[in-house]
Amino acid sequence: MNLLRIAARVAAGPAVVRPDGWEAANDVPSGWTRPGHAYRGMTESEYLSHSSSGSIKSNLSYSHESEGTSFSEDAPTAESYVNYGRDDPRKTGRPTYLVEVRRGPTFYLDTDGYWKSREPVPMSDVVRTWRMSDDGAGAVVAELV
């Protein structure tokens, strides 16, 4: 699916990224992933904290400080990270967020396969943000914000 068709689909309304009954898999269009970018899934509180501080830096809830701030190579992995288990919007009633950032000079590809930055990533490097929420019918949907 090309990016124009994906953009039109998202612009037309929410896209289902985790269908009803799907707990550990997703249906994020692979076309959301773009070369030269990295993706991070965040809870609402983490996203709001980064937005108010002006930069993205791990709050270390899911990692050790030596790991830096992790981003995935692709959008589906980042969605899976944030919407799995206790942070799933269908369980919490709270949205989650998926951000796409330009990979800058502070990024490096770690041996675990994740892009990392030991420096805070400026919110100005965020290219796209999706808000993901419970659609009320058992699915998680995403909308560009």
Stockholm file with secondary structure:
# STOCKHOLM 1.0

chainA/1-145         MNLLRIAARVAAGPAVVRPDGWEAANDVPSGWTRPGHAYRGMTESEYLSHSSSGSIKSNLSYSHESEGTSFSEDAPTAESYVNYGRDDPRKTGRPTYLVEVRRGPTFYLDTDGYWKSREPVPMSDVVRTWRMSDDGAGAVVAELV
#=GR chainA/1-145 SS CCHHHHHHHHHTSCEEEECTTCSSCCCCCGGGCCTTEEEEEEEHHHHHHHHHHTEECCCSSSSCGGGCEEEBSSHHHHHHHHSSGGGCHHHHSCCEEEEEEECCTTEEECTTSCEEESSCEEGGGEEEEEEEEECSSSCEEEEEC
#=GC SS_cons         CCHHHHHHHHHTSCEEEECTTCSSCCCCCGGGCCTTEEEEEEEHHHHHHHHHHTEECCCSSSSCGGGCEEEBSSHHHHHHHHSSGGGCHHHHSCCEEEEEEECCTTEEECTTSCEEESSCEEGGGEEEEEEEEECSSSCEEEEEC
//
